[in-house]
Amino acid sequence: MKNYRWVGNLYPDWFRRPASPLERTWRWPLALKAAQRFVKQRLGITIPDNYYIPKDGRLYLRTDYYRLLMQWGTLAFLFKFIRRLSKEKQNFESEVLPAYKALLSSWRQESQTFKDMNTAEIWQWMKSIMEVDVAYTVKIVYVGTYGFLFDFLLAQFYKRFVKDEPDGYHALLAGFPNRTFEMNAELFRLSRIDKENQSFGVGFPDFLTNFGLEKSDWELALPVLGEYPPAIMHLIDSYRIHPELDPTLRLEKAKAKRKEKYMYALGHLKYAFITKPVFRWIVRWAQAYVPLRETRQHFIGAATYFLRQGLKLLGERLGVGQEKIFFLEKSEIDEAVRGGINLLNLKQVSDGRYNLWLSQKEHIPNEDRK
């Protein structure tokens, strides 16, 4: 695209199919608007609407994006970013995450009763959830920028000033408990219980409640972990067959290796009288934020499950089907809920887009990002 350049993917590289029409026309615009507001509020930088374009899961910025730096707010940007170094982690752990968990609990309870709502009420319920969810998604994503920054600083420092393999710094960031560890530890615990045992019958539903909102990707058309119990049972069976994969033991081994690597690095620093305090400072903050890297990933867009349940019910009521509702655009659903569109035509549209989406699975990915 003329005057725009690709700067990154909105989804992981392995996600090759185009985003569903509903994802593209509903969550994307809301999330990007929420990000604009957050950057303005937190960092004092205004991002005009025409400075970015989301397309096919990729984000493009105008080639003159450097003009964004020509604002008064950018003068204080670095100061604000560093000043909040310790506050952001504390804010995430004590305010953002607890508040978001409370909302997820509330939405879970509300989702048990939306079958009693009429079609317009269900759609309005989902739209209100989406507005709140994208705002929290931006907050959760933002705290990760500190983690990625210190990962980068540690990698560059280690490569230049530690007499070791360039990727040796990875061991310094391992061995910390996080949400992924908690999930795997619970799977392992369940693998030690016979499936016919009553405690397994209680523990498995509890696992679905606590960890079932995990997503394969930030995409409304794709199911979350809790929607596919056989996949969870497969993981439990794997742990049952391989008890040596005990997550707690692996965490302890990684922790011991981390401490060993830290002492090694301290003893193999170049210009140690200068670099040692810098190294300790970088490692301190990199290790402080690294547990959040996995934990936040579990909560980004965690309301997807509740939105999917509501959308499937909406798909049934509109006659397009549970899985094909995701292949309508938001404006089309708005119109259908108001009764202003022929539902037979709506089904034909969703069927055509769904079939095209399935056929695109067979296409060889296009790696040309120019």
N, C-alpha and C positions, 0 to 999 in steps of 0.2 A: 504494500500500500504506500502510495506516495506521501512523503513527509512524515511517515511513521516507521518505527523500528521495533522489532520483537525484543522484549526484555525478560520474558519468563513465562512459565506455564502456570495456569490457574489450578492445574491438576498434575499428579505425578506423570512422568514420561510414559509409563506403561499403559496409561489410560488412552487408548487409541481411537475409540469410537467418538464421534461428535457428541457434545452434550445434548441432552433431550431438550426439545423446544420449551418445556415448562421450566427446566433449570435455567436455560439461557434467557428467558424473558421474565422470570420472576426473581429467583434468588440472586443471580448475577447483578442486575441493576441495583437492587436494594443493598447488596453487600458493598458495591463500589461507592454508592452514595454514603453509606455508613462510614466507610473508610475515609472519604473526603471530610466528613464532619469531624471524625476523630482526630485526623491530622491537624485540622484547623484549631480544634479545641486544645489538644495536648501540646502541639509543637508550634502553633501559630503560623502555619504555612497554608496558603490557599491554593488548591489545585482546581483549575478551571475544568468544566465538563469536557471540553474538546481536546484535553491533553492525553486521553487514553481511549483505547478501543479494545473491548474484549471480543475475540473471534476464535471459534473452534477450540476453546480451552486455552488459548494463548492470550497474553496481554501485550498490547502494543502502546508505546508512548510516542508523542510527537518528537521529531528529531531535534527540535529546539527546546527540549525539556530543561536544559540548563537555565532557561529563563525563570524557572520556578525558584531558583536560588537568588534571583534578583528581587527579593522581598525583604522588608524590614524584619520579618519573623525569622528569617534564616540566620540573622546575626546572633540570635540567642539560642538557635537550634542546638548546637553542640553543648552549650552550657546546660540547657534544660535536660538534654539526654543523659549527660553524665550525672547531673544533680539527682536524678531519679533512679540512679543505678541500684541502690538498695531498696528504695521505696517501691519500685515496680514489682519486685519479687514478693515483698511483704503484702502489697496491695492485691496481687493475684491470689496468694494463698489464704489471706484473711478476709478478703472482701469479694473479689470477682468470682472465684470458684465456688465458695459457699453460696453466694446469691444465685449463681447459675444452677447449682445442684438443687436448690430449693424450687426454682422454676421448673426444672425437669420433673421433680416429684409432683408438683402441682399439675403440670400438663399430663402426666401419667394418669392421675386421678380423673381429670376432666375428660380424657380420651375414653374412659370407661362408659361415659354417658352420652357421647355425641351421637350415638345411634338414635337417640330420642329427639335429636334436633332436626329441624327441616333443612333442606338443601342450602338455603341462603345462610342459615345460622352456622352450619358446618364450615362453609367457605369463609365466612367472616371470622370464625374462630381460628382457622388456619392462617389467614392473612395477618391476624394480630400476633400470632405466635411467630411467624416469619419475621415480622418487623423487629421484635425483641431479640430473636435468635441471631440475626445477622449482626446486630449491635454488639452482642456478647462475643460473637465469632471474631470480630475485629479486635476487641480487647484481648482475647486469648491469643490471637495471632501475633499481636504487637509485643507481648511479653517475650515471645520467642526471638525477636530481633536482638535482644541483649544476649541470649544464648548463642545465636549464630555469629554475632560480632566477636564474642570472646573465643568461640571455637576457631574463628579465622585468625585472630590475634595469636592464639596459642600455637596454631599450626605454623604460622609464619615465624614466630619467635623460635620455636623448637627447631625448625629447619635451619635457621641461621646461627643459633648460639648453643645448641646442645650437640655434643659429639655422639650421635646416635643415628639410627635410620630415620628418615624424614617423617615416617608415619608412626614413630614410636610414641608420639603424644596421645594416640588413641587410648592407650592403657590408662592414662591419667584421667580419662573421662568415663571409665567403666566402674562397675561395682557399686552403683548408687540405686537404692530402691525407687521405683516410680510406678505409675499406673500399669504399665505393661507387666512389670514384675508381679504386682499384686494379682493381676488377672491370671498369669501363668501359675503362680503359687496356688491359687484357688483351683485351677484345673488339675494340678498335680494332687492336691488334697482329695479331690473327687475321684481321682484315679485309684486312690488307695482304699476306696469304699466299694463294696460289691453293689452292682447295679440293682439287685433285688432288695438291698437293705433299705429300710425306711428312711434313714438319714440321707441316703442318696436322693430319694424322692423329694426330700425337702431342700437339699443343697443345690440340686440342678435348677429348679425354678428361681431360687435366690440368685444363682449365678446369672441367669437371664436378666433378672431385674437390675443387678449391680453392674454387669458388663455387656449386656445385650445391645446397647446403643452404639457400640463400636461399628464404624463404617468401613467398607472397602474403598470408598471414595466419596468425595463431596458431590454426590449426584442423586437427585430425587428418584431417578428411574432404577437405581440399584438397591437391592435389599441390604439391610444392616445385619449384623451378626445374629441378633436375637430372632430374626425371621427364618433362620436356617439351622435349627437344632442339630441335624445330622452332622454338620461341619464341626460343631462343638463336641459332639460325641466322638468324632474321629480324633480330635485333639486329645480328649481324655483317654481313649484307647491307646494312642501313641505313647502317652506317659505311662500307661499301665504296662506296656510291653518294654519300655525303656526307663526303668526307675533311676538309672544313672543320670538322667536329664533333669533331676530335681532342681528346680529354679533357685531354691535357697542355697544349695551347695554350690551352684554355678556362680551365684552372686558373691558368696564368700571367697571363692577362688579369684574372681575378678577384683574384689576388694584388696586381697592380699597382693595381687599382681600390681595393682595401682600404687599401693604404698611402696612396694619395691622399686617400681619405675620412678616414682617421685624422688626417692633417695638417690637413685642412680643419676637422674638428671641433675640434681643439685651438685653432685660430685663431678659432673662432666660438662659444666658450663664454661663457655669461652668468656674471658674477661669477667670472671665471677664477681669481683669486687663491685662491678657496676651492674651486671645483668641479674645477679641473684635476687635482689629486692623486686626488680621488675618481674622476673619469672614468678616469684611467689605471689605477687599481686594478680597477675593474669590467671594463674592456676586457681587462685582463691575464687575469683568471680566466674571463671569457666565452670568450675565444679559446683558453684552455688546454683547456676542456672541450668546445668545439664539435666537434672531430674525433671525439670519442667518441659523439656523438649518432647519427651514421650508422653508425659501426663497430659499436656495441652492437646496433643494430637487426638487423644481419646474423646475430648470434649468439644472439638471444633464441629459445629453443626450437629450436635447430639440430638437436637429436636427432630432430625430427619425421620426417625422412626414414627413419631406421633403424626407428623405431616403425611407420611406415606399411608398410615392407617386411615386418616381422614380422606385422602385423595382416592384411595381404593374404594371406599364407600361412596364417594362422590361419583366415581367412574361407573359404579353399578347403577346409581340412580339416574345418571345421564345416558345410560345405555351404551357407553363406549367400552366398558370392560375395565377390570381392575388394573391391568398392566398397561393399557393403552391410553389411560388418562394423562400419563406423563408426556405424551406426544402431541398434546394440545398446547397452544400458547396461553399465557395467563389471560390475555384479552378475550380469547375465545371462550374460556371457562367463565369469565365475568359475564359475557353476553348470554351464555347458555343458562347460567343460574338466574339471570333476569328474565329468561324465557324469550329472548330476542333472536334465537337462531334455531334452524331446523335440526333436530337431534339426529336424524338419519344422515344428513350431510356432515354433521359433526363426526359421526362414526366413520364415515368414508375417509375423512381427512386424517383422523387418528390412525386408522388401519393402514393407510398408504405410508404415513411417516414411520410407523412401527415396522412395517415390512422393509422399508428402505434402511432403517437402523440395523435390522438383523442382517441384511445383505452386506452392510459395511464391515461386518466382522471378518469377512473373507478378503477384504482389501489389504494390500501390502501398505504399511504406513508410509506416508509421505514425509520424509525428513527435511525437506527443503523449507526453511523458515524465512526465506528472504521475501 
